[in-house]
Amino acid sequence: MAYQHLFADGTPCDLPAGKVVCVGRNYAEHAKELNNPIPSEPILFIKPSTSLLDMAQPFSLPEGQGCIHFETELALLIGKTLTKADEQTAADAIVGVGLALDMTLRDLQSKLKEKGQPWEKAKAFDGSCPVSAFIQTEKVGELTDIPLRLSVNGEVRQDGSSAQMLNPIVQLISYISQWFTLQPGDIVLTGTPAGVGEAKSGDELLVELPGQLSVNTQIL
C-alpha cells in the first residue's frame, strides 16, 4: 500500500508524500561514536518519497548489503512552501512532529565515504525511511526540548532530546530552505542521538516521543 502521511489523532492529512531532507551529524555524541568530525554547519542529504514507509507496519531489510543500522530521528512535516525563509516563517510551516528511522547501509556508506562519493545508495533506497503518524505541532509544546527514544527487543538503545542538537529545529528549517525549496508534504529529519546500532531480522522496535507518541513495529 502506498505511503500516506497521517496525524496521530485521526485528523485527515491530505498533504502529498514529498521528499525527505535529512541532517547528518546533528548530535555531537553520535558523530563521535562513528569517529566522524563534528561539522561546522549542517550536513544535508535527501531521500526520495519512495523511501517512505508506515512505521507502524512490519518492514523488511535489504538482503546481501552487509550491516544495516537504525537511526532514530525526530521528523517534521512541512505544510507550507518555504524558500529562503526566516526562522519565524519556518516555524509557522511545521505542521506535525513525528518519528522516523533513517535506515542506513553502513558498510556501503563507509565504502562510499572512502571514495568521496555521495551517500544516497546507502541512505535513500526504497523503504529506507519508516515514519510514524504526526502530532500537530501546537500539541507538542516547545520544539527546543522534545525527547525521543528507541528500544530494541526491550532494551533502550537511543535516548535523546532536541535540546542536544547542534542546530536547533527552527534554525535548521530556515537553513535548509536557503538551499532547497521545501514544499507541503516534505519531511525534515533532524539527526540521530548516540546509540545507533545494527538492525536485524526479527527485532522488535519501540519508537517513542515519551508521553506523546509510541510505535511498536517489527523487522521481518
N, C-alpha and C positions, 0 to 999 in steps of 0.2 A: 504494500500500500504506500502511496506517495506521502512524503512528509508534509505535515501542515502545522504551522505554529498554533499553540494552544495557550489559553490562560488557565491558571490553576483553579480558579473559581467557576469555570464553565462558561464564562462570558465569551461570546463568539469573537474570533480573531480572523479577520479576512485579509490580513497582510500576506503578500506572496512570500514564498521561500526565496530569499536572496542569497547574496554572497556572505561569507563569514570572514571578517577581518580579525586576525589573531595577533596578539602581542607576545613576543618571546622574551624570556628572562626578566619578567616584571617583578619577581620576588628575588631578593638577593640570595637567600639561602638555597633556593632552587638552582640558581646559576652556580653557586659554589659546589652543590652536590654533584653536578655534572662536569666540574672543573672548567666551567666557562667564565670568561671575564664578565664583570658587571658592566652593562652598556651605559654609555653617557646619554643616550636618547633612545626612545622606543624602537625595538626591532619589530617590523611588521611583515606579515605574510598573509596570504589569502587561501581559503578553502572555497571551492565552488558549492553551489546549492546541492549538488549530487552527493556531497559528503554528509548531508544531514540525515539523521535517523531519530525516531522517537525513542528516547532513553528508557521509557517505561516498558518497552518490548525487548525480549531477549535478542541478542545480536551475536554475529559470528566475527571471527578474526580472519584476516587473510592467511592463507596457508603458504608455507615454504618461503616466508620472508624474514625468518630469524626472530630475534627478540622484539616484542611489541610492548610498549609502555602505555600505561594510563597516565593522564594528566588532568586533574580535576580543576575546573575553572568557573568563575562567575561569567554568565552570559548575559549580554544586554541586548534587548530587542529595540531596534530603531523604528520610530513611527513617522518621521518627517525627513524630507530631503535636506542633507547638510553638505554645504560646500564652503570651505574656508570659514567655518563657524566659530564665533566666540564661545566662551565657556557657558554663558547663560543660555544661549541658543542651543548648544549641545545638550545641556542638562534637560531642557524642555522637550527634546526629541526622544529621550529614553522612555519608552512606554512599558517596558517589562524587564524584570530581573529574574534570571533562572540559573540553571546549572548546565554544564556541558563537560563532556570528556573529549579531550584532544588526544585521540589515539595516534600513536607515533611508531613508525617502523624504525626503531632505534638503531639497529645495525645498519640499515640502509642510510639513515640520516648521517651516521658517523662517516660512512664512505663518501657521501656527497660533500660533507663539510671538508674532508681531507682534500678533495679535488677542487674546492672552491666553487662548487655548483649549487644551484638553488635546492631548497628542501622539499619542494612540492610533492615529489613522488613519495616521500616518506610521511608527509603530513596531510595531503589533500586527496587521498584515494577515496573511492566510493565507500561510504559508511564510516568514515574516519571521525565523524562529529555527532555522536549521540547527544541529544538535547532534551532537557526536561520541559514541562509546561512553565509558563512565566507568571510571576506575581506582578500585578500592576505596580508601577514604581511608587505611587503615592501610598501604598500599603506597606512598603518595605522599610521606610524610615531613612535615616542618614546613609548615603551611599559611601561615606568615608570609613565605615566600620561594619561591614557585612561579613559575618562568619561563614565559612564553608568547610565541609568535612567529607572525607571518603573512608568508608570501612570496607575491607575486603575479607570475606569469609569470617565476619565478626570482629576483625582486628582493625582498629583505627590506623590508617596509613597516611592520610593527609589531613591536617587540621590547621587552617589558617584564617586570615581575615583580609578584607580590602585595605585595612589600616596598614598592612605590611607592604603594600605595593610601592614600588619605586616611583611609578607615575600614577597618581590618583585617577579615579574613573572619569570624572568630568574633563579633566585636562587631557586624558587620553582621547576621548571622543573628539574634542576640538582639534587635537594634533592630527589624528587620522584624517579628519575632513580637510586638512590643508593639502593632503596628497591624493586622497580618493574621495569622490563624492559618495556619501552614504545615502542609501535610498530606503524608503519604507519597506520593511521586511528583512533588511540586512541584520546580521547579528555581529556583535563585537565580543570576542573572547579576550579576557583581561590578564592572562598569565596564570601560572600554577604555583602554589606554595610548595615547599620542600616535601619530600616523601614519595616522589614518583617511583614506580616500580613496574615489574613485568606483569602483564595481564595474561592469564592462561584460561584455556577452555575449562568450563565447569566452575569458574569463580562466581561467587555471589557478591554483588556490589550493593552497598547502601550509600547513596549520594545525598547530602543534606545541606540545606540552609537551616541550621539549627533553630527550632522554634517556629519555622515558617513553611518549610517545604522538605519533603523527603521522597526519594525514589528508590525502590528496590528493583534491581534488574539482574540478569544473568548473562554470562558469556557462554554461548553454546559450544 
